[in-house]
Each structure stands twice: as C-alpha cells, then as structure tokens.
Amino acid sequence: MTSVGVWDFFPRPPPHPSVQLLTSRFVTMESRPARKKRSLRMAASLRQAAVKEELNLVAKREVPDVPEPFSMADTDRPPRGVTSVQARKEATGEPNLELINPFLRSMKLTLNEKSDVDLCKKPSRDSQKIFSSEKQVSTLKITPQKSYPKWHNCRTAAVCSEQFHRLLQDYPDFQSCKSCLAAFVLEREVLDSDGEPCEQYEVVALGTGSSCCSSWLRFNGCVVHDCHAIVIARRALCRFLFKQLLLFFSDDIKCKEKSIYEITSVSPLLQVKPKTYLHLYTARIPKGAADSTLLSSCISQKLQCHVKGSLIPSSSVCPSVWAARICCMSASDKLSRWAVTGVQGALLSHFVEPFYITTVVLGDSIHHFEKASDAINKRLGEKWVQRLPQPFNKHEMMFFNGEAVGPLMCSSQCQKYSLNWCLGDTGVEVLDSATGCTTEGSPFVSGPGFSSRLCKRAFYMAFRKVAETAHRQDLLDLPTYRDAKMAAHLYQSAKTTVNEHFMTINAGPWNSKQLVDMFEPYSSVRICDGEKTLDA
C-alpha cells in the first residue's frame, strides 16, 4: 500500500531540501528507519552545498595566505602556514572563533622550529617570502607609522598571554592575576634562519594590579605607591631600559651589540635602534578619561586621581590630602602625558631620547578603541606642541581592540596582589598593593627587606650604576633622588609644559610628589609596616 501524504490533496510547492527534511516526519507515513535514512542523506547534502558555496565565495576574494607563527600546545613543530580558508578569514576580518579565542588560551609559542629568538614573526616589509605549503606569496607589508594589519592585536595579545603562562606555570595561586594584565612588547626587525629580514615580537615587561596604596606617603623611596597594571608594567619597562644601558656601556662588544640603543650623530643622547617599536597590551581599559564613557565630555576630560580607594577629579582634592596621603593620577592621564614625555622617565632621560608607545591593544572588548583613543590622544590638542623642547613631541598612539587573555574577574585571593617582571629577571615579584611592598610568598625577593625592585630607591641605585659605568661623575655628584630627576632639564621642561597645558584647558592640577623624592642614595632608613620591617 502506497503512503498518502497531505500534499497529495493540494498543489505541490517547488521542492526544497529543507522543506522536505522538516516536513518528512509529519507528511508521510513511511517507517521510522526509512525516515531516519532520508534525513541523514538530506542533512549531508545540505552541508556539502553550504561548504561549496562558502568555498566559491572565498575563492573570489583572491586574498593571499597569512603566515601562522604559532603552534598548539600539543605539537612539537609550528606549521609553515595556515590553510587558505583560515588565512583569508583572518586577512579579511571575518569572525573565526576557532582560530582566535582557543588560540590565545591553549597555544604554545615556538619560534622557527629552532630557537626562542624569532618569537612571533610577521611578514617583512622589504621582501616577499613563501609561508604556506601551497607556495603562495604573502604581500602584506607593515608601515608602523601609518597602520598595522588586523592580526597585529591578536599577535600582541598572544605573546603576552604566553609569557605570563611561562612565568606563572609553577605558581598557580597567582594565575587569576592575569585578568588585569598589562605588558610592553618590543617589535624589532631581525634576520631569520634563512637570512631574510622579519619582525620579532618580544615581551620585555609586564605587570598586574588593580589598586594602589591608600595609606600615608612614605618618604624613604622603598614603597611602590601605584600598583595598577599599566603603571607597574611601565616601571618594569624602565628597569628593562636600565639593563639595556648597562649593556650599551659595557666594555664587551657583544654585550654592546645586544643593546637596543645606539649613538646618534645629531644628539648627545642615545636613541633606540631603527625599526624598533613599542606596543602596550592591557587587559583592562585604562582608568580615568578612557574609562569615563558614561560621563559627559567635560567631566571625562578632567584629570583624575586615586585617593583612599576612590577615583575623583584632582581639582577636588584638598592640599592637605595632597601633602600627606597617597594620591595617584589615573592611567589615562599618565598615558596622555607619556604621549609627550615618553615612557622612560626623568632618570633615563639623562642618557636616552624619549621612547614613545606606538600602539595600544585593549583586551577589554566592552569599550571601543576609538573612544579610548580620543580620550587619550585628542584631549590635549595640537596648538601648544611648538612650545615643547626638542627632542620631545606629541606622539599619537594607535589603539586596537584585542582579545581577552585571562579571566574576566580576579579572584578574591589575588585582588590585593601586583606582579611584575622584565626581560632578564629570574622570576616574577609579587607586591601587596595595600602596602606597596613585596609579599613573603613572592617567587622573587630583592633582599632581606621587603622593598620592591621597582621602588624609587631601587631605580636610583640603577641610575647611579649606569652613571658610574658611563663615567658620568656629574650625575654621581647629585645628592638626592630629586636632584637627579630635576637635573634632566629637557624632560622636566616637557613635563611642566604638559602640566601647564592641562591647567589651561581646565583639566585640573597634576599631583607632584616632591617630598617623597628627597632621600639620599645611601641613607639608612628603618620603618615598620605592620609585621614587616623595611631596611633601606
């Protein structure tokens, strides 16, 4: 007996596989096994049709393959290239969750199957190179002064995530600190194993933290007042730059060649070698103007500072509080000033030209990078720039939305911790954000006391070591830490110009901690902080 369906009594519509698949259960009276077989055949045909259609669309784009520098954690060798479908999706900006999100969470970086020197290469600007097994030539070129490719943000986030994993793989108690990670990545042009120029991404400094000290000011230089991730990462970067100066002033020629600095013929100051760029990755939007998306444009442009655990406009802070309590300017304000003065600070400015951030990758996808860029780059304007002393200038940072590499929230156990590390350090140092001192369980401890390797006193000692190596007796004769900072006249002039311009645009005053800088290099100070005793 033949089966009778509903459509036998009405005119049949044009046949469509999806309609047949959806109605077969209710229309016909055939057996269950037969319906199951027909459903499976129909589903397979639909999948094949979808794949063919996608491949036809992709083939029309004619996008070159993009090199894939990473390999998954369970492989020994990185692939020479990614499949053409993946490459085209990445190059055209199409969403590819399988390539990006698990990529950042489970990858293991390898460098060109041989060493750890060629970390994270991207196509050279000077030559074309075959990357994939399909022998397709990548024509992507990088012009750092103008634009970066769409995979720059993923690459930056990936190297920062991997470096953090390497450092903390033996310390699982601090893994949650990754939620507020900030790191500086140095991009340099190097030669690969074939002698071809390529770009190397290397994490040189990182920091974590989401708070700062809320107690009274310390005047011995042994306490790190601001423990926010971007500030800690920048202090770790300064530590790295001190190390690079020691390499440059070394008598060993091989050490000198490894330094990122070189002599310039137009200035007595050292400059970073050509084709060297600095990138900042931050898992969270910088506090302050960049984070004030819900406030009016007038309020969001105000300078803000952290006082007693709250972020408030600097103009509303009483002078008595400025003089006695720890008040730290917001990360957005500091980024705006670093765009003019550079990230090297006053002490390093005695030796080197200003070092500017080229790009900022925001791992916090809730905020759009264009709003953060406007809040940091455009708030100061342009008309006043001619008042800056050479070699300082206003440098505009490029902002990108990136991938979140850690948990969204930090665990309650890790909320008080702040981690720091720079290239060459044997391990991470863990600070207590409430005290600004090293914790007892820190993997790295500077000495018998609990002062951090990032505190003012540690930087002053590094500065004097570089001055001694460079035979700068004039710098060694400066009696206090503050004198050493104020002697960098060009840097101080640029910083004063920025602070005055903030006042001109009614943004408010910049907090200057003058009294905490008055300590001498070899003064003996002993203070008690709870159960800890700090020896300086």
C-alpha positions in Angstrom: 0.0 0.0 0.0 1.4 3.3 -1.0 1.8 6.1 1.6 -0.6 9.0 1.3 0.6 12.5 2.3 -1.1 15.8 2.9 0.4 17.4 -0.2 -1.5 14.8 -2.4 -4.7 16.8 -1.9 -3.1 20.3 -2.7 -0.9 21.7 -5.4 2.7 20.9 -4.5 5.1 23.9 -3.9 8.5 23.9 -5.6 10.6 21.2 -3.9 13.2 22.4 -1.4 15.5 20.1 0.6 15.0 21.9 3.9 11.2 21.8 3.5 11.3 18.1 2.7 13.5 17.5 5.7 11.3 19.5 8.1 8.0 18.0 6.9 9.0 14.4 6.3 8.1 13.5 9.9 4.6 14.8 9.6 3.8 14.3 5.9 4.5 10.7 5.1 3.6 7.5 6.8 6.8 5.6 5.9 8.6 3.6 8.5 10.9 5.2 11.2 14.2 3.7 9.7 13.3 5.0 6.3 12.7 8.4 7.6 15.9 8.4 9.5 18.0 7.4 6.5 16.4 10.0 4.3 17.0 12.7 7.0 20.7 11.8 7.2 21.1 11.9 3.4 19.4 15.2 3.2 21.5 16.7 6.0 24.7 15.6 4.3 23.6 17.1 1.0 22.8 20.4 2.8 26.3 20.5 4.4 28.0 19.8 1.1 26.1 22.6 -0.6 27.0 25.1 2.2 30.6 24.2 2.0 30.7 24.5 -1.8 29.0 27.9 -1.6 31.5 29.1 1.1 34.5 28.0 -0.9 33.2 29.7 -4.1 32.8 33.0 -2.2 36.2 32.7 -0.6 37.9 31.9 -3.9 36.6 35.1 -5.5 38.4 37.3 -2.9 41.9 36.3 -4.0 43.4 37.2 -0.6 46.9 35.9 0.0 47.7 33.5 2.7 48.8 34.9 6.1 51.7 33.3 7.9 50.9 31.5 11.1 53.7 31.8 13.7 52.1 29.8 16.5 51.5 26.2 17.2 49.2 24.5 19.5 50.4 23.2 22.9 50.4 19.6 22.0 52.6 19.9 18.9 56.3 20.0 18.6 56.7 22.0 15.4 54.8 25.0 14.1 53.1 24.7 10.8 54.7 26.6 7.9 51.4 28.3 7.2 47.7 28.1 7.8 45.1 26.8 5.5 43.9 29.2 2.8 40.4 29.4 4.3 41.8 30.4 7.7 44.2 32.9 6.2 41.5 34.5 4.1 39.2 34.8 7.0 41.9 36.4 9.2 43.1 38.8 6.4 39.5 39.9 5.6 38.4 40.4 9.2 35.8 37.7 9.2 35.0 36.1 12.6 37.0 32.9 13.1 36.5 31.8 16.7 38.3 28.6 16.2 41.4 30.5 15.1 41.3 33.3 17.7 39.8 32.5 21.1 41.1 29.0 21.8 44.3 30.1 20.1 45.0 32.5 22.9 44.1 30.1 25.7 45.8 26.9 24.7 48.7 27.8 22.4 52.4 27.2 22.9 54.7 29.6 21.1 57.6 28.2 19.1 59.9 30.4 17.1 61.1 29.0 13.8 61.4 25.3 14.8 64.9 26.0 16.3 65.2 28.7 18.9 63.4 31.2 21.1 64.8 34.2 19.3 62.4 34.5 16.4 59.3 34.9 18.6 56.2 36.0 16.7 57.4 37.0 13.3 55.3 38.8 10.7 55.9 39.4 7.0 58.9 41.6 6.2 58.5 45.0 4.7 61.5 44.6 2.5 61.0 41.3 0.8 58.3 38.7 0.0 58.6 35.2 1.5 56.8 32.0 0.9 55.0 30.9 4.1 52.4 28.2 3.3 52.7 24.7 1.8 50.6 26.0 -1.1 53.6 28.1 -2.1 51.6 31.3 -2.1 53.5 34.6 -1.5 52.4 36.9 1.3 52.3 40.5 0.1 51.2 42.0 3.4 53.5 44.9 4.4 53.8 46.8 7.6 54.1 50.6 7.8 54.2 51.2 11.6 53.8 55.0 11.2 50.5 54.6 9.4 48.7 51.3 10.0 49.1 47.8 11.3 47.4 44.7 9.9 44.3 43.3 11.6 46.2 40.4 13.1 48.6 42.7 15.0 46.2 42.9 18.0 45.9 39.1 18.2 49.6 38.6 17.9 50.3 41.1 20.6 47.8 39.5 23.0 49.1 36.1 22.2 52.8 36.8 23.1 51.7 38.5 26.3 49.5 35.6 27.3 52.2 33.0 26.6 54.9 35.0 28.5 52.6 35.2 31.6 51.9 31.5 31.4 55.6 30.7 31.2 56.3 32.8 34.3 53.4 31.5 36.4 53.3 27.9 35.4 54.8 26.9 38.7 52.7 29.3 40.8 49.0 28.5 40.2 48.0 30.7 43.1 48.7 33.8 41.1 47.1 32.7 37.8 44.0 34.8 38.4 46.1 38.0 38.3 46.0 37.6 34.6 42.6 39.3 34.5 44.3 42.7 34.9 47.5 42.1 32.9 49.4 44.8 31.2 52.6 44.2 29.2 55.0 46.0 26.8 56.0 44.3 23.6 59.1 45.3 21.7 58.9 44.8 17.9 62.3 44.6 16.2 63.4 43.7 12.7 65.8 40.7 12.8 67.1 38.1 10.4 65.5 34.7 10.3 67.3 31.4 9.9 67.4 32.0 6.1 68.9 35.4 6.4 65.7 37.2 5.5 64.5 40.3 7.4 61.4 39.7 9.6 59.7 41.3 12.6 60.1 39.8 16.1 57.6 40.4 18.9 59.1 40.0 22.4 57.5 40.8 25.7 60.1 42.9 27.7 58.0 43.9 30.7 54.7 43.1 32.3 52.7 44.0 35.4 49.3 43.2 37.0 47.3 45.0 39.6 44.1 46.9 40.1 44.6 49.2 43.0 47.1 51.5 44.8 48.2 52.2 48.4 45.6 54.2 50.3 47.7 55.0 53.4 50.1 57.8 54.2 53.0 58.8 52.0 56.4 57.1 52.5 59.5 59.3 52.3 62.3 56.7 52.1 61.7 55.6 48.5 61.1 52.0 49.4 57.3 51.8 48.7 55.6 51.5 45.3 52.6 53.8 45.7 50.7 53.0 42.5 50.1 49.3 41.8 47.8 49.5 38.8 48.8 47.1 36.0 49.8 49.8 33.4 51.9 51.7 35.9 53.6 48.6 37.2 54.3 47.4 33.6 55.8 50.8 32.8 58.1 50.7 35.8 59.2 47.2 34.8 59.9 48.6 31.3 62.1 51.3 32.9 64.0 48.5 34.7 64.5 46.8 31.4 65.8 50.0 29.8 68.3 50.4 32.6 69.6 47.0 31.8 69.9 47.9 28.1 72.0 50.9 29.1 74.3 48.7 31.1 74.7 46.5 28.0 75.5 49.5 25.8 78.1 51.0 28.2 79.7 47.6 28.7 83.3 47.0 27.6 82.2 43.8 25.9 81.5 44.4 22.3 79.0 41.5 22.1 77.0 43.0 25.0 77.0 46.4 23.4 75.6 44.9 20.2 72.8 43.3 22.1 71.6 46.6 23.4 68.6 48.3 21.8 70.4 51.6 21.9 72.9 53.2 19.6 74.8 56.5 19.2 73.2 59.2 17.1 75.2 61.9 15.3 72.7 64.7 15.9 72.3 64.4 19.7 74.5 63.5 22.7 71.6 61.2 23.8 71.3 57.6 22.8 68.4 56.6 20.6 66.6 53.3 20.1 67.9 51.4 17.0 65.9 51.9 13.8 62.8 49.7 13.1 62.2 49.2 16.8 58.7 49.8 18.1 57.0 49.7 21.5 53.5 48.2 21.9 51.3 48.1 25.0 48.8 45.4 25.8 46.3 46.0 28.6 43.6 43.5 29.6 41.5 46.3 31.1 40.6 49.8 29.8 42.9 52.5 31.4 41.2 54.1 34.4 40.2 57.7 34.1 39.3 59.5 30.9 39.3 56.4 28.7 37.0 54.6 31.1 34.6 57.5 31.6 32.3 56.6 28.7 29.1 57.3 30.7 30.2 60.7 31.8 29.8 64.0 29.9 32.7 65.0 27.7 33.5 67.9 30.0 33.9 65.6 33.1 35.7 62.9 31.2 38.5 65.3 30.2 39.3 66.2 33.8 42.4 64.9 35.4 41.5 62.2 37.9 43.4 60.6 40.8 43.1 57.6 43.2 42.6 58.8 46.7 41.6 56.4 49.6 40.4 53.8 47.1 38.3 56.2 45.0 38.9 57.8 41.7 38.0 61.5 41.9 38.8 64.7 39.9 42.2 66.1 41.0 40.8 69.6 41.4 38.6 68.4 44.2 41.4 67.1 46.4 42.4 69.2 49.4 46.0 70.5 49.5 46.4 68.8 52.9 45.5 65.5 51.4 48.0 66.0 48.5 50.7 66.6 51.0 50.1 63.6 53.4 48.1 60.9 51.6 49.0 58.7 48.7 47.3 60.2 45.6 48.0 58.6 42.2 47.0 60.0 38.9 44.8 57.8 36.7 46.3 55.5 34.0 44.6 57.5 31.2 46.2 60.7 32.4 49.6 59.1 32.6 49.2 57.7 29.0 48.3 61.2 27.8 51.5 62.6 29.3 53.6 59.7 28.2 52.5 60.5 24.6 54.6 63.7 25.1 57.3 62.9 27.5 57.9 59.3 26.6 57.8 56.3 28.9 61.5 56.5 30.0 61.0 59.0 32.9 63.4 61.6 34.2 66.4 59.4 35.3 66.7 57.6 32.0 66.3 60.9 30.1 69.9 61.8 31.2 71.1 59.1 28.7 68.4 58.4 26.1 65.9 60.2 23.8 62.2 59.9 24.6 60.8 56.4 23.8 57.1 56.5 22.7 54.4 53.9 22.6 53.4 53.0 19.0 50.2 51.0 19.6 47.9 50.1 22.4 45.9 46.9 22.3 42.8 46.9 24.6 41.8 43.4 25.8 38.6 44.9 27.3 36.2 44.5 24.4 33.4 46.3 26.2 34.9 49.6 25.4 35.6 50.7 21.8 39.1 51.5 21.0 38.2 54.7 19.1 36.7 56.3 22.3 39.8 55.4 24.3 42.0 56.8 21.5 40.1 60.1 21.5 40.2 60.4 25.3 44.0 59.9 25.5 45.3 61.3 22.2 43.0 64.3 21.5 42.4 65.8 24.9 45.5 67.9 24.8 45.0 69.3 21.3 47.8 70.3 18.9 48.3 74.1 19.0 50.6 74.1 22.1 53.1 71.5 20.8 55.5 74.0 19.4 56.4 75.1 23.0 57.9 71.7 23.7 61.7 71.4 23.8 63.5 69.1 21.3 63.6 66.1 21.1 60.1 65.9 22.7 57.0 66.0 20.6 53.4 64.9 20.9 53.2 61.3 19.6 49.8 59.8 18.7 49.3 56.2 19.8 47.3 53.8 17.6 44.6 51.9 19.5 43.2 48.5 18.7 40.6 46.2 20.2 42.2 42.9 21.2 41.4 39.6 22.8 41.0 39.0 26.5 43.6 36.5 27.5 42.6 35.9 31.2 39.5 35.6 33.4 37.1 38.4 33.4 37.4 38.9 37.2 40.3 38.4 39.6 39.8 36.0 42.4 39.3 37.5 45.9 42.7 35.9 46.9 44.6 37.7 44.1 42.8 41.1 44.3 45.5 42.5 46.6 48.5 41.2 44.6 50.5 43.1 42.0 53.0 41.1 39.9 56.0 42.5 37.9 58.7 41.2 35.6 61.0 42.4 32.9 63.2 40.6 30.4 66.3 39.3 32.2 64.7 38.8 35.6 64.8 35.3 37.1 61.2 35.3 38.2 58.2 37.4 39.0 57.9 39.6 42.0 54.7 39.8 43.9 53.7 43.0 45.7 51.0 43.7 48.2 49.0 46.6 46.7 47.9 47.8 50.1 51.5 48.3 51.3 53.5 48.7 48.1 56.0 46.1 49.4 57.0 42.6 48.5 54.9 39.7 49.9 56.6 36.9 51.9 55.4 34.3 49.4 56.9 36.2 46.4 58.9 34.0 44.0 61.5 36.8 43.8 62.7 38.8 46.8 65.2 41.6 46.3 66.9 41.2 49.7 66.5 41.0 53.4 63.9 43.8 53.4 60.5 43.9 51.6 61.2 46.8 49.3 60.4 46.2 45.6 62.9 46.2 42.8 60.5 48.8 41.2 60.6 51.3 44.1 62.2 54.7 43.7 65.3 53.7 45.7 65.9 50.7 43.5 65.7 52.9 40.4 68.1 55.5 42.0 70.6 52.7 42.6 70.3 51.5 39.0 70.7 55.1 37.8 73.9 55.5 39.7 75.2 52.2 38.4 74.6 53.3 34.8 76.2 56.7 35.6 79.2 55.0 37.1 79.6 52.7 34.0 79.2 55.7 31.7 81.8 57.7 33.6 79.3 60.5 34.4 80.7 62.0 37.6 78.4 65.0 37.3 75.4 62.7 37.8 77.1 60.8 40.7 77.6 64.1 42.5 73.9 64.8 42.7 73.0 64.5 46.4 69.4 63.3 46.3 66.9 61.3 44.1 65.0 64.6 43.5 68.1 66.4 42.4 68.8 63.6 39.9 65.3 63.9 38.4 65.4 67.7 38.3 68.8 67.7 36.5 67.1 66.2 33.5 66.2 69.8 32.3 64.7 69.0 28.9 62.5 66.3 30.3 61.4 68.5 33.2 60.6 71.3 30.8 58.4 69.0 28.6 56.6 67.6 31.7 56.0 71.1 33.0 54.6 72.2 29.6 52.2 69.3 29.7 51.0 70.0 33.2 50.5 73.7 32.5 48.5 72.9 29.4 46.2 70.6 31.4 45.5 73.7 33.6 45.0 75.8 30.5 42.2 73.5 29.3 40.7 73.4 32.8 41.5 69.7 33.3 42.9 70.3 36.7 46.2 70.2 38.5 48.7 67.3 38.3 49.8 65.8 41.6 53.5 66.1 42.1 55.1 64.0 44.9 58.1 66.3 45.7 58.6 65.4 49.3 58.9 61.7 48.7 61.9 62.2 46.4 64.2 63.9 48.9 66.0 60.7 50.1 69.8 60.2 49.5 71.3 57.2 47.8 72.9 55.6 50.9 70.7 56.8 53.7 69.8 54.2 56.3 66.1 54.2 56.9 64.2 51.7 59.0 60.4 51.8 59.2 57.8 49.3 60.4 54.8 48.5 58.4 52.5 46.1 60.3 54.5 43.0 60.9 57.2 43.9 58.3 60.4 45.8 58.8 61.8 47.6 55.8 65.6 48.2 55.7 66.9 50.7 53.2 
